[in-house]
Amino acid sequence: MSHPHVAATVAGAEVAVADVDAREAELRDAVPAASLPRAGTSEGRQLRRWLTQLLVTERVIAAEAAAAGLTAEGVPTEEQVLPDNSARLEIGSVAAAALAKPLARAMFAHIAAAVDVTDVEVADYHARNPSRFATPSEVGNGWCTARLTTPPLDAVRPLIVEHLRGAARRRAFRLWLDARCAELVRLAPGYEHPGDPRQPDNTHRH
């Protein structure tokens, strides 16, 4: 793939440079200029690489969802899939951005449906993090601290299950998505992954 107007292919279907241009223009219209790197700089090219990753990820998800017969009806909310910043960091910025779309969350639910946690995993987590879900209590001068008494496992089991199941499902989706993108996506020179050490703008400075 070396056509100057093609940024990538997904299962052989072209992703045009014009599509990257349009997505960048949309972002720059929506976000204050001071929050984004200037076009044409190393950081600006890295932004375009990130946007290319988002575009190809969206197309992989759309193709896989169509093959699985999925629709965007009755999907979990974005908050249910990514409840906090830790979850977004855990799954990665591209996947997190893709999950803003209902069809991506339908695919997430499809992949995650069979993922669960065992009683052993729950008990082990509680043993290693006994105060993780301790109820806060106020002590003098408005300060808050975790209650000194560790809650018994049965009292916090549902919270631990929700925490571990969410993390396991996000991990399963991330691994699935990485594998499908590795198989289906081909990137043109100049549109490599932002973290690819072979591309000239991936430099590490102190």
JOURWO-V71901 format. One line per field, one symbol per residue. psi: psi as a letter, one per 40 degrees, with the letter a starting at -180 (. if undefined). Layout:
# JOURWO-V71901
psi->???
This chain:
# JOURWO-V71901
psi->heheehdiihfehihiddddddddddddddhhdeeiiiieiddddddddddddddddddddddddddefiiehfiiiddddgeiddddddeiddddddedhddddddddddedehiiiddddddddddgdedfihiihhhfeiiiihdhhiidddeddddddddddddddddddddddddddddhhhihefihdeheeidegihi.
